[in-house]
Amino acid sequence: MSKWRKKPIVLEAFQWHVAMGTVGGVIYPYHDDADIDFDQLHGGRCGMIETLEGGFVVEDGDWVITGIKGEKYSCKAEIFPQLYEPVDEIITPTSPML
């Protein structure tokens, strides 16, 4: 079996906080009558994003990431810095060597 490394890509992301409310049509208020206990448990500190897999709850401090095709997904604050680092400059892909 051969080994592979994931190509580095630059993504857009922001850390969502309840005080931000809805953000540019990305975060929606959390409304789910079937799971009202979840929202009560978290003190109304939840939002909702649409992902490729459907609606996903985001909590205060979660990061919302825009993927390479414009898709949205979230990442817990404690995991985000283990997976991502800030980009100070624009990285352009290089042509593969022939």
C-alpha positions as CSV (number, residue, x, y, z in Angstrom):
1,M,0.0,0.0,0.0
2,S,1.4,3.4,-0.9
3,K,1.3,6.5,1.4
4,W,-0.3,9.8,0.5
5,R,-0.2,13.3,1.9
6,K,-3.1,15.7,1.8
7,K,-2.4,18.7,-0.5
8,P,-2.2,21.9,1.4
9,I,-5.0,24.3,0.5
10,V,-6.0,27.7,1.8
11,L,-9.5,28.0,3.3
12,E,-11.6,30.8,4.6
13,A,-12.9,30.4,8.2
14,F,-14.3,32.5,11.0
15,Q,-15.0,31.8,14.7
16,W,-18.6,32.2,15.5
17,H,-19.9,33.7,18.7
18,V,-23.5,34.0,19.8
19,A,-23.1,37.8,19.9
20,M,-22.5,37.8,16.2
21,G,-26.0,36.5,15.6
22,T,-26.6,35.4,12.0
23,V,-23.6,36.0,9.7
24,G,-24.0,36.8,6.1
25,G,-26.6,34.1,5.4
26,V,-24.2,31.4,6.8
27,I,-25.4,31.0,10.4
28,Y,-29.1,30.6,11.0
29,P,-31.0,30.6,14.3
30,Y,-31.2,27.2,15.9
31,H,-34.8,26.0,15.7
32,D,-35.6,22.4,16.2
33,D,-38.7,21.6,18.3
34,A,-37.7,17.9,18.4
35,D,-34.4,18.7,20.0
36,I,-35.4,21.7,22.2
37,D,-33.6,20.2,25.2
38,F,-30.2,20.6,23.3
39,D,-30.8,24.3,22.9
40,Q,-31.9,24.7,26.5
41,L,-28.9,22.8,27.7
42,H,-26.6,25.2,25.9
43,G,-28.5,28.2,27.1
44,G,-29.7,29.3,23.6
45,R,-26.0,29.5,22.5
46,C,-26.5,27.6,19.3
47,G,-26.8,28.4,15.6
48,M,-27.2,26.3,12.5
49,I,-25.3,26.0,9.2
50,E,-26.2,24.1,6.1
51,T,-23.5,21.5,5.2
52,L,-23.4,18.9,2.4
53,E,-24.9,16.5,4.9
54,G,-27.7,18.8,5.9
55,G,-28.2,21.1,8.8
56,F,-25.5,21.1,11.5
57,V,-25.6,22.8,14.9
58,V,-22.7,25.2,15.7
59,E,-22.0,26.3,19.3
60,D,-20.5,29.5,20.6
61,G,-16.7,29.5,19.7
62,D,-17.0,26.9,16.9
63,W,-15.2,27.7,13.6
64,V,-17.2,27.8,10.4
65,I,-15.0,26.8,7.4
66,T,-15.7,27.3,3.7
67,G,-14.4,24.4,1.7
68,I,-12.8,24.5,-1.7
69,K,-16.1,24.2,-3.5
70,G,-17.9,26.8,-1.3
71,E,-19.3,24.2,1.0
72,K,-19.6,25.0,4.7
73,Y,-18.6,22.9,7.7
74,S,-17.7,23.5,11.3
75,C,-14.9,22.6,13.6
76,K,-14.7,22.8,17.4
77,A,-12.4,25.6,18.8
78,E,-10.1,23.2,20.6
79,I,-9.4,21.1,17.4
80,F,-9.2,24.0,14.9
81,P,-5.6,25.1,15.8
82,Q,-4.4,21.5,15.6
83,L,-5.6,21.2,12.0
84,Y,-5.1,24.7,10.6
85,E,-2.6,27.6,10.9
86,P,-2.9,31.2,9.7
87,V,-1.8,32.2,6.2
88,D,0.2,35.4,6.0
89,E,0.5,35.5,2.2
90,I,-1.4,34.3,-0.8
91,I,-0.1,30.8,-1.8
92,T,-0.4,30.0,-5.5
93,P,-0.1,26.5,-6.7
94,T,3.0,25.5,-8.7
95,S,3.0,23.5,-11.9
96,P,4.0,19.8,-11.4
97,M,7.4,19.0,-12.5
98,L,7.6,16.9,-15.7
